[in-house]
């Protein structure tokens, strides 16, 4: 979950900035970072169906007056459009989930319908920043890039806040 808070407030104008909202729990925290998906899968399917219908209707009209060669190209266009929508849909549900409970840090990363889970004792977890990217190293495990669904400023603030919370 990402919340928005107003940084500058003037009559009729507000500049908003994304800040991660840590959900406080009794002995830790929980945070989920997701891509900003403005459409539902049903809405995407409706848009695809409407576009495919328009393309195939126009192609059928041309084929009816003798330009039948338009049909294979219209089919190819619909196939490529379907491929683009499927590729988008596979990545739209990506997320990162961070949980700290009872001295254990758990990071779950979902990318293109594949989930990875990292667990570590808080004492073995380290966060560092390299240029505009933030990294997490858990004891005995590979490095993990964190905050990939945030813009650069929010990612750096997130890394600083995560570091602070891990040191408690």
C-alpha positions in Angstrom: 0.0 0.0 0.0 1.3 3.4 -0.9 -0.2 6.5 0.5 -0.1 10.1 -0.8 0.5 13.1 1.3 0.4 16.7 0.4 3.7 18.5 0.4 2.7 21.9 -0.8 -0.8 23.3 -0.4 -2.0 26.4 -2.2 -5.5 27.3 -3.3 -6.5 24.9 -6.0 -3.0 23.3 -6.3 -1.5 20.4 -4.3 1.7 18.6 -5.2 1.6 15.0 -4.0 4.4 12.7 -3.2 4.4 9.0 -2.7 5.5 7.7 0.6 5.4 4.0 1.7 3.0 3.4 4.5 4.3 0.9 7.0 1.5 -1.0 8.7 2.5 -1.0 12.3 2.0 -4.3 14.2 2.7 -5.2 17.8 6.2 -6.4 17.4 7.1 -5.2 13.8 5.7 -4.0 10.6 4.3 -5.0 7.3 4.6 -3.2 3.9 3.5 -4.2 0.4 4.8 -2.3 -2.6 2.9 -2.8 -5.9 2.8 -1.4 -9.4 0.2 1.3 -10.0 -2.4 -0.6 -12.1 -5.2 1.7 -13.1 -7.3 -0.9 -14.9 -8.8 -4.2 -13.8 -8.3 -7.4 -15.8 -11.9 -7.2 -16.9 -11.5 -3.7 -18.2 -8.4 -4.7 -20.1 -10.3 -7.6 -21.7 -13.1 -5.2 -22.7 -10.7 -2.8 -24.3 -9.0 -5.7 -26.2 -12.4 -7.0 -27.4 -13.5 -3.6 -28.6 -10.2 -3.0 -30.4 -10.2 -6.4 -32.0 -13.9 -6.0 -33.1 -13.1 -2.6 -34.7 -10.0 -4.0 -36.6 -11.8 -7.1 -37.8 -14.9 -5.2 -38.8 -12.9 -2.8 -40.9 -11.0 -5.8 -42.4 -14.2 -7.6 -43.2 -15.5 -4.5 -44.9 -12.4 -4.3 -47.1 -12.6 -8.1 -47.8 -16.3 -7.7 -48.9 -15.3 -5.2 -51.6 -12.6 -7.4 -52.9 -9.5 -6.5 -50.9 -9.3 -9.9 -49.1 -5.6 -9.5 -48.4 -6.4 -7.1 -45.6 -7.8 -10.0 -43.5 -4.5 -11.8 -42.7 -2.9 -8.5 -41.7 -5.9 -7.7 -39.5 -5.6 -11.1 -37.9 -1.9 -10.5 -37.3 -2.6 -7.1 -35.8 -5.1 -8.7 -33.4 -2.7 -11.4 -32.5 0.1 -8.9 -31.7 -2.3 -6.8 -29.7 -3.3 -9.9 -27.7 0.4 -10.7 -27.1 1.0 -7.2 -25.8 -2.0 -7.4 -23.4 -0.9 -10.8 -22.1 2.7 -9.5 -21.5 1.3 -6.5 -19.7 -1.1 -8.6 -17.6 1.6 -11.0 -16.5 3.6 -8.1 -15.0 0.7 -6.0 -13.7 0.4 -8.0 -10.5 4.1 -7.8 -9.4 4.7 -6.8 -5.8 7.2 -6.8 -3.0 6.0 -7.6 0.6 8.2 -6.8 3.6 7.3 -8.2 7.1 9.2 -7.9 10.3 7.9 -10.2 13.1 9.7 -11.6 16.2 13.1 -10.5 15.0 12.7 -12.1 11.5 12.6 -10.1 8.3 10.6 -11.8 5.5 10.6 -10.4 1.9 8.4 -11.9 -0.7 8.9 -10.8 -4.3 6.4 -11.7 -7.0 7.5 -11.2 -10.6 5.6 -12.4 -13.7 3.7 -15.1 -11.7 6.9 -16.3 -10.0 7.4 -15.9 -6.3 10.6 -15.7 -4.3 10.8 -15.6 -0.6 13.8 -14.3 1.5 14.0 -14.7 5.2 16.6 -13.6 7.6 17.3 -12.7 11.2 17.1 -8.9 11.6 20.7 -8.8 12.8 21.9 -10.3 9.5 20.0 -8.0 7.2 21.7 -4.9 5.7 20.4 -2.2 3.4 22.6 -0.1 1.2 22.2 2.3 -1.7 24.1 2.2 -4.9 23.4 5.2 -7.1 19.6 5.3 -7.4 19.0 1.7 -6.4 18.5 0.2 -3.0 19.7 -3.3 -2.0 19.1 -5.7 0.8 21.5 -8.5 1.8 20.2 -11.1 4.2 22.8 -13.3 6.0 23.9 -16.1 3.8 21.7 -15.1 0.9 22.1 -13.2 -2.4 21.5 -9.5 -2.7 18.0 -8.3 -3.5 17.0 -5.1 -5.1 14.3 -3.4 -3.1 11.7 -0.7 -3.8 11.7 -1.3 -7.5 8.1 -0.2 -7.8 8.9 3.2 -6.3 10.3 6.3 -7.9 13.9 7.3 -7.0 13.1 9.6 -4.1 10.6 7.3 -2.5 13.0 4.4 -3.0 15.7 6.2 -1.1 13.3 7.2 1.7 12.1 3.7 1.9 15.6 2.3 2.2 16.4 4.8 5.0 13.2 3.9 6.8 13.8 0.2 6.5 17.4 0.6 7.7 16.1 2.6 10.8 13.5 -0.1 11.5 16.0 -3.0 11.2 18.3 -1.3 13.7 15.6 -1.1 16.5 
